[in-house]
Amino acid sequence: MSGRFEPLPGGGATVALDEVEISILRSLAVQLAELIGPGDQPAGAEDPLDALFAEGPSEAPSDPALARLFPDAYGAPDQELDADAEKEARAASAEFRRYTENDLRARKRDDALAMVRDLDSLAAGSTGSAAKDQAVLELAPQKSRQWLGALNDLRLAIGTRLEVTDDDDGGELLGLPDSDPRKPMVMAYFWLGGLQETLIETLMA
């Protein structure tokens, strides 16, 4: 796989993707949007004002991947706190989550769906019929930031499934045999990492 963004004159980024890469990225982005979901919504909240002022959940998600995407705001998981400090951190995290998670969830879902729409548009406009033929995706600065958010969320979710931690880059997973069922996910994880890294470089150029 390729996986290198290049800067566009005047801002934004471009990358060439073949049909297989487009299909993989689209599938991952759809799965991410489904994983994130709509979150907790007030019953019968069809009025936009109800959704605007609705309170979100106060507890972290039970799914480890979602908990990685929506971590507690206070108190690191490996941080040792006394009972009072831990209680304070839990209360502060619950309060913060209640008023921010719905918006954060909507933004992450929008980023993933923006990726899907861009890939659909790219596939529809491509004239190539073989996987080796590449289509060129061009992203305006705002779209580049949405893609960066979606790529980061995909890597966090996949890394959680692979049990990659903050102290471990998962490099040893590259040594897995091709027969290991995790191998495709491992390759996707590192490919997404390359995309993410080069997209950051274009935004900082």
C-alpha positions, 0 to 999 in steps of 0.5 A: 500500500502507498499512504503518503499525503502531499501538501497542496499549493495554498493549503490542504493535502492530496494523496493517490489511492488505488481501488483496494485502498479506497475500499479498505478506508471506506470500510474502516470509516463506516465501521468507525461511524457505526462504533461511535453511533449516536450516543445517548439521546433524550427520548423523543428529542426531535426538537433541535433545541432539545438535542442542543441542551441535552445532557450526555452520559456520565459514565465511561463506555463499557466497550474498551475501544469507545472508552479509548475514544472517549476517555475520562477527562481527569485522572490517568488510568495508571495514576495512583490516587488516594480515596478522596482524590479518586472520588473527586476525579470521578465526579469531575470526569462524570460532570465533564463527560455529561456536558461534552460527550454528545458534542464530541461523539457527533464531531467524531461521527461527522469526521468519519462520515466525511471520509466516507463521502470523500471516498465515495466521490473519489471512487465515482470519479475514478476512470481506472478499472484495475486495483493498480490504477490510482485516483487522486484525492484532494482535501481542502484544509478543513477536510484535511483536519476532518480526515486527521481526526478520523484517522486518529480515531481509527488508529485508537480503536484498532490499537485498542483491539490489538491491545497496543498501549501508550508505552508500546508502539505495537512494532512486535505485531509486525512479526506475526505470521500471515496465518494469524487472524490479527495480521490484516488489522495490524497492517491496517494499523500501521498503514493508517499511521503512515497516512496520519503522520504524512497528513500532519506534516502537510498541515504543519508545512 
